[in-house]
Amino acid sequence: MSRAFTPTSPLRQRFRPLLWLAITFVAISFVTRVVLLIMSGHEVPHTPLTLLYAFGVGFGYDLITYIYVAWPLVLFLWLVPTRRATVSGLGQWLLWVLALALVYALCLGVLYALYRAHLGMTWPLVVLFLLVLPIPGFAYVSRGGQWALYGLALVLLYGLLFVAASELVFWNEFSVRFNFIAVDYLVYTTEVIGNIRESYPVGRWLALLVAGTLVVFAIGRRGLRVRDGGSRFWQRGRIVLLWLVLTVVSLAAVNGSMKDRTDNNYVNELAGNGIYQFFSAFRSSHLDYAKFYRTLPDDQAFRLVREGLKTPDATYIGDDPHDLTRAIRRVGPERHLNVVLISVESLSGDYLGTFGNKENITPYLDSLVSQSLFFDNLYANGTRTVRGLEALSLSVPPTPGDSLLKEHNNENLFSLADIFNDRGYQSDFVYGGYGEFDNMNYFFSHNGYRTVDRRDIPKGATIHSENVWGVADEDLYTLALKQMDDAHAAGKPFFLHIMTTSNHRPYTFPAGRVSQANQTRAGAVAYTDWSIGDFIRRARAKPYFDDTVFVITADHCASSAGKTSVPVNRYHIPLWIYAPAQIKPQRVERLMGQVDIAPTLLGLLNFSYRSRFFGYDLFQLEPGRERAFPATYEKLGYLHQDVLTVLEPQRKLEQLKPDYATGDASPITPQNENQIEQAIAYYQVASELFRHGGLARRPADSTAVEPLPLPAPASSTPAPASSAEL
């Protein structure tokens, strides 16, 4: 092998372009890291050790990533015949195409088997297929071979610059390298590309990338001269085999979390490589909890969860220690009021004047605080819409990887709609865009809801504004009011879950509604506030208004960035429960998780029902037992008694004292083993129940639960008030 790589050896001549690609890739990665460092501002201390870590570890990840990035060029240099084409004639080309198609199908099968990756996620492999397709049709040491090498180099170079530019945009939005969100973008290209086109000057940027590609290519094209003194296919194959070994070893020995060794998440992210992090997230999209996280013996885990879910109004049904089914029994009759649950896109708590914001962009919602049952310390399950929808409809902690909205076998789960449906309600999920996005229509239509989306807006109806995500919120509320009117006319109580979109980039909304500028986050938040006020005002004119409960909350916060992996301030969201004729205004300062919203709402309605929810009615819970589940797609948080326990893959964990204002956190020593076991138990049980069908709805779940009898009147001591009387 050593003689094969003498200065004049054919193999060295043949594979010399790999050196050009290595230098180019590392240079682009270095410049990208410098720009991201500048964008991070004061979040990253510019100390020698910090910079050495970010750029030193980053260089290591760049080299590992280069092994993957170089594969198209490696295949080209291996397969292209040296002096004459090996494929000619229609028959040979058909056989070559068939062989490639079989290899492509095999790759898809392997990716599906390993990661359950469907065609919507693996379509970029078509690009590699098209690059390899013409290779046998020309000779390497020929004018055609030279131009083919130039063409491939230009494609790779443009792709690398495009990815670098995309990273800058992604960092500007999320303050992280590519992650699971970017993987999702592969699937929902219509919405994502449309969002980018409506948010940025795409044409100008693409033109600049073309110019940059040509400049970089012109500078380094001498490294792309085709030279080969006579290498043979089998000789070149040894290089490919070596490359394959390096690829397999790197996959086995390196993972995306190995860089996370500092207390500053921005530094950890800078030390990564966006392309590597993308594929790492892709591999983590279906994390098996039992395989990657700390576990307890099943009996112990279920025992801890069953103890944690005990409340005075709940009684376990049956003796199965692995069954969470409880009878929730309230005192007195149920109140079959209408319910409108609005999950507002990205409504962070820090947008509210109530929580100290000085911009006055939520005047209506701030005014609603004193008129509602308002919760000060509510924390979201995650940083994506699907996590909020999952928590609100299923009341479960977030499972690692994909949300249950997008998992296989997610039909017929025990949901909030099921409880309403058993009482004759019409349950609708109403969305202003197309509900195929994030699998929303499929999930909700198979879990007790009727789905209503953009297609259900009557032809000729006035649309005041729309973008790729959906119609303006005011038009969404018009659609919702129609469903409410129809249900009322049919004599049915209704439960609507409305998902808004206007507070999402590109932040467009109808002119003349608010004073803030269009296509700005402040303007979008102000419009969100205005449209909710307009909706309530329109609903107030309806005959069913006094019998309707409006529940307003957020799906998640507007940003998930922070110095820690789970910055709790980026999970703080508001909650209003507004029904002026039914519920007494009150401000509740207790900690609350997003999973507790559904059970607390049902408690206010005084429902007696069967439940397998992981949340509980906050008003039935003794002080000190509150907890929340802030998480990312792979880091699972458990917030309890001012302690944040974070479970991570490779069975790692950290326990922190969180700063609720800044999101920073300091390690706790010694760790609280009791809380660690509780965190493990909740996440382990939730994952196991879903995998084995334990979250599914059962026919017996519709069994009527007898309410508790009204207490006998007492002459001296008044009966305790129920949560329905708040």
Salt bridges, closest charged atoms under 4 A:
GLU43 OE2 - HIS42 NE2 3.49
ASP62 OD2 - ARG33 NH1 2.99
GLU167 OE1 - ARG177 NH1 2.93
GLU173 OE1 - ARG505 NE 2.70
ASP184 OD2 - ARG384 NH1 2.88
ASP184 OD2 - LYS406 NZ 2.63
ASP228 OD2 - ARG14 NE 2.75
ASP260 OD1 - LYS259 NZ 2.81
ASP260 OD2 - LYS635 NZ 3.66
ASP288 OD1 - ARG691 NH1 3.57
ASP299 OD1 - HIS322 NE2 2.86
GLU307 OE2 - ARG303 NH1 3.57
ASP323 OD2 - ARG698 NH1 3.18
GLU334 OE1 - HIS336 NE2 2.78
GLU334 OE1 - ARG423 NE 2.88
GLU345 OE2 - HIS556 NE2 3.47
ASP376 OD1 - ARG587 NE 2.96
GLU390 OE1 - ARG387 NH1 3.17
ASP402 OD2 - HIS286 NE2 3.54
GLU407 OE1 - ARG116 NH1 3.53
GLU407 OE1 - HIS286 ND1 3.62
ASP422 OD1 - ARG697 NH2 3.03
ASP428 OD2 - ARG450 NH2 2.83
GLU436 OE1 - ARG455 NH2 2.84
ASP438 OD2 - ARG384 NH2 3.77
ASP438 OD1 - LYS406 NZ 3.57
ASP453 OD2 - ARG455 NH1 2.81
GLU466 OE1 - ARG454 NH2 2.54
GLU474 OE2 - HIS464 ND1 3.41
GLU474 OE2 - ARG513 NH2 2.71
ASP475 OD1 - HIS464 ND1 2.70
ASP485 OD2 - LYS542 NZ 3.09
ASP486 OD2 - LYS482 NZ 3.00
ASP534 OD2 - ARG538 NE 3.12
ASP555 OD2 - HIS556 NE2 3.30
ASP596 OD1 - ARG627 NH1 3.37
ASP617 OD2 - ARG330 NH1 3.28
GLU622 OE1 - ARG625 NH1 2.79
GLU626 OE2 - ARG590 NE 2.68
ASP701 OD2 - ARG612 NH2 2.56
